[in-house]
Amino acid sequence: MIPKDKIYHLVAGVLIATIGFFIGKLLFNLDENNAAKVGLALTILGGISKEVYDMKKKNPTGFSKMDLLATVVGGAFTVIFLMIIT
């Protein structure tokens, strides 16, 4: 079974990538490829930021590569899906 925390990271990746994709496409009039790059870049940035925060917070839990991977996988599948359907 997949831990609940990884599901949260996956969903966060989906949300960030979706928002980034449509900001690129609708706000900046980017084509699907460039909008996908924006969505994925924001997903990676968000995932890294969250893990750095986890290292620096009052009760640090450390940088989790698996959490980052779950976030990026959610974003990657999302931008691929959005490129296919748009």
Legacy VTK file of the C-alpha trace (Angstrom):
# vtk DataFile Version 3.0
C-alpha trace
ASCII
DATASET POLYDATA
POINTS 86 float
0.000 0.000 0.000
1.186 3.512 -0.810
1.720 5.705 2.289
-0.793 8.551 2.683
2.038 11.104 2.663
3.143 10.000 -0.819
-0.428 10.307 -2.089
-0.500 13.894 -0.798
2.734 14.633 -2.641
1.398 13.028 -5.831
-1.790 15.107 -5.645
0.224 18.270 -4.954
2.257 17.543 -8.086
-0.933 17.104 -10.112
-2.359 20.394 -8.845
0.823 22.426 -9.315
1.399 21.039 -12.825
-2.199 21.686 -13.854
-2.119 25.265 -12.617
1.294 25.890 -14.195
0.226 24.354 -17.509
-2.884 26.494 -17.806
-1.127 29.657 -16.621
1.417 29.113 -19.393
-1.213 28.274 -21.972
-3.906 30.819 -21.161
-2.039 33.698 -19.556
1.145 33.617 -21.637
-0.288 32.034 -24.817
2.310 29.250 -24.833
1.960 26.141 -26.968
1.397 22.774 -25.274
5.092 21.876 -25.135
6.150 25.095 -23.445
3.109 25.123 -21.152
4.079 21.583 -20.098
7.600 22.791 -19.318
6.175 25.550 -17.133
3.932 23.098 -15.304
6.725 20.602 -14.730
9.238 23.282 -13.710
6.825 24.680 -11.125
6.173 21.155 -9.852
9.887 20.486 -9.394
10.385 23.883 -7.755
7.456 23.289 -5.422
8.682 19.814 -4.492
12.213 20.975 -3.768
10.903 23.962 -1.784
8.753 21.701 0.376
11.655 19.353 1.114
13.989 22.249 1.979
11.270 23.572 4.280
11.070 20.121 5.914
14.812 20.342 6.626
14.617 23.840 8.135
11.367 23.789 10.132
11.265 23.742 13.922
10.967 19.932 14.100
12.892 18.957 10.964
11.991 15.743 9.186
14.743 16.028 6.590
14.872 16.062 2.816
12.929 13.093 1.436
13.908 12.054 -2.084
10.851 9.790 -2.228
8.519 12.691 -1.370
10.146 14.763 -4.098
9.840 11.859 -6.525
6.136 11.447 -5.734
5.548 15.152 -6.363
7.433 15.126 -9.668
5.762 11.912 -10.860
2.346 13.473 -10.235
3.368 16.532 -12.216
4.972 14.571 -15.048
1.941 12.346 -15.633
-0.292 15.406 -15.488
1.562 17.423 -18.110
1.699 14.389 -20.419
-2.029 13.897 -19.980
-2.749 17.594 -20.577
-0.593 17.628 -23.704
-2.616 14.709 -25.089
-6.060 16.130 -24.350
-5.465 19.787 -25.306
LINES 1 87
86 0 1 2 3 4 5 6 7 8 9 10 11 12 13 14 15 16 17 18 19 20 21 22 23 24 25 26 27 28 29 30 31 32 33 34 35 36 37 38 39 40 41 42 43 44 45 46 47 48 49 50 51 52 53 54 55 56 57 58 59 60 61 62 63 64 65 66 67 68 69 70 71 72 73 74 75 76 77 78 79 80 81 82 83 84 85
